[in-house]
């Protein structure tokens, strides 16, 4: 697995701002498929399989590099900068 320096900048104790829901989809009244948690600020966004792709949009707008799955039973993190699981 490629190395990623960004994983060292995450907050392992971050709390989701909107547990169980995509923050932007809630505001827009749209639906999501799977949820991702920003490990920099706690924003919850929807995955790229969702119509609005809010997790990727959050990275593009705010440069927060690492997101974790916010789905029950999943335990993985993704670095948008390095395009790798971390």
Buried (B, 14 or more C-beta within 10 A) or exposed (E): EEEBEBBEEBEEEBEBEBEEBBBBBEEEEBEBEBBBBBBBEBBBBBBEEBEBBBBBBBBEEEEBBBBBBBBEEEEEBBBBEBEBEB
